[in-house]
Amino acid sequence: MQTKSVLELSDVKKIAAAAEAEALKNNWAVTIAIVDDGGHLLHLVRLDGAPPISAHIAPAKANTAAMGRRESKVYEDVINGGRISFLSAPYLKGFLEGGVPILKDGVCLGAVGVSGVKSNEDAQVARAGIAAIVTG
């Protein structure tokens, strides 16, 4: 039998605090979502001024990154490259940059999804959060 690492509440709090700090440092009004390895929501915060729709997009990005074990931008690029049939992939719905998996020793522990600013800035906030618990 194998054992696996999982996100604990203390990890989620560290990720959330670091992601929020990155967003506030840049004056970015975003929603930050954190999910476990199955894409289940563990944390959601919509910062002041973040668009209402971002509260739906951020968890979708996080879910896609966790379930696919890769950044949501990969899927955006596939679709933009012409493979629109990928839109029918089951259980995935956040095909925009800004979902970043949380990886430890090559294993996905979950993901962070951010929405509200430019997609590369969303990803920057997500990565800043993840850096609070994962180095390298």
N, C-alpha and C positions, 0 to 999 in steps of 0.2 A: 504494500500500500504506500502511496506517495503522500507527502504533505505539501501544502501550498500556502504561500503568503496571501493574506487578504488585507484589505483596507480596514483599519480600525477607526473609531470615531475621532481619536486624537489625530490620525493622519488626515482625515477629511477636514478637520478644523484648521490644521496647518496649511493645507492646500488652499482652502477657502480664504484664509487670512492673507496669504502671499499673493493670490490672484487678485483679491480686492485691493491690496496695496499697490499692485502694478497698475490696475485700472485707475485708481484715484491719483496716483503719481502723474499719470498722463491726462487726467481730466476726461476719462472715457466713461460714459454712461453705458454700462453693459449689464447683462444677466450672466451669471456664472452658475453652471450646473456640474455636479460631480456624481458619477454613477459607479456602481461596482462592475465586476467582470461580466456580469450578465446583462448589463445595461439598465439596472434598476436604480432609480433616483435615490441618492443619499443626501444631497444638499442642493438647494436652489436659493439664490439671492438675486433680486433685481435692484440694482443700484438706482438712486434717485435720477430721474431723467431718462432712464433706459426705455426704449420703445416697448409697448405692451407685447408686441409680437415676439420680441426677443425672449420672453419667458417660455415660449413654445419652441423656438428655434434652438436655443442653447441645449436643452435636454436632448433634442433630436440629434444634434451634432455629437454630443457625448455618447449617446446610445450607439450611433453608427461607429464611432471610433472604438468603443469597447467591444462591440459584437464582431467588428471586422479586424480588430487587433492592429489597426493602422490609422493614420491620420485621415480625417474625413476629406481632406483635400485630394487624396488619392482618387476617391470616387468622383469628386467634382471634375478632376482632370480627365478621367475615363469618359465621363458623359460629355464634357466639352470637346473631347477628341472624336466624338461621333457615335459612341456606343450608347445611344439613348435607351436601348433595351435594358440597360442596367437599372433604369428607374423602376423596373418591376421586381428587383431583388427583395425577397421577403424580409420583413422586420427592420429594414434599413430605411430611414427617411430623412436624415440630415446630411444631404450630399453637398454641403458647403464647407469651405475651409473654416476652421475654428474648433474642431473636435480633435483632441490629442489623447492618445492612450497613455496610461500610466504603466510603464514597464519596469520590471525588476527581474534581473537574471533571465531576460528573454521571455518572461511570463507577463501577461496582461493582468493587472490588478483592478483595472477600471479605466475611467477616462474623465477628462474635463472638457466641457463644451462651453464656449463663450459666444455671445451674440450682442451686437449693438453698435459696433464701429466697423471699419474696413476689415475684411476677413483676415488679412495678415496680422492686423492688430488684435483681433479676437484670439488668434493662435498664439500671439505673443503673451497675452494675459494667461492663457491656459498653460503655456510652458513655464511661466513664472511661478504659477501655483504648484505645478508638479516638481519644480526644482527645490521646493521647500522640503520634500521628503526623499527625492531620488537624485543622486549625483551621478554625473558621467554620461 
